[in-house]
Amino acid sequence: SAFLYVPLRDRAVVDRARLDVPALLAAQGEGPNLGVFVFAPDPDPKAGRVYSRMFAPHTSGIPEDPATGSASGPLGAYLVECGLVAPAETVDIVSEQGTRMGRPSFIRIRVGMSAGRIREILVGGSVVPVIEGRLRVP
């Protein structure tokens, strides 16, 4: 998946964000449909937190995703590269997503550094199963 990342001032601005799908489609032309990921880092870089939302009604038919792991790795890289989280050999970040839609998720992002450069990014978290099923293929 491809994402457009939009850094915003604070949580309140992130919560007020609305996606204008026709305008986005017109702006991106024939290019790939992008998920729009809006976020606001915690004002304290030592907190290692970011508040985020992801919109993709034009790509997957889901107006807002409560937890987007595939967007979280690049988000962690952005936060580290822009100095929005405190530097360390291992940078741990929590991305709070889905809160505005009543489905809070806490995605953990770990950015491993070596000689001031990113060497690895790990994304994880835990889940609460809400449904289980089996598929039988004849």
Steps between C-alpha positions, in 0.01 A plus 500: 500500500608857434430779747502878505627613842366829634658632822265721701540731799320304773239237589210744464596579141541128423151436642351776279655360179259401222595345167367661183513192277413671166768766560759237593423290192522809278833600657665159459380455141586163348747418777441232763217553747660611825378440851511829690675472836467806726692522825627724777812408697499560874651846570756331729742298280587286804139375522538280189133539413303605194125542450379392157215419263494330158239559229460280192137490381618540140746208519339234717148626561579544869448864603747480789731223619541462878846338472727520196816296557625548144500879545661490845852393397551796264341725763766390749774575248355848439480578872863394552638673190322827583610495865142482629593222743805490724803334338628173646657175382149355516206739465166373629188679379131440567256610231150551637255450215126438477411704810290757312285220353455328836738210425828597669811311389854532629753398238857455620779611272864421578768672296849352534784742435865446416752783454213750477322309223188284508594133478165335571136579571268265686124549531276308738230498760237273643149425381164409644339233281142590412418216263642165407424289198610212280517480126470161339612468141373186326 
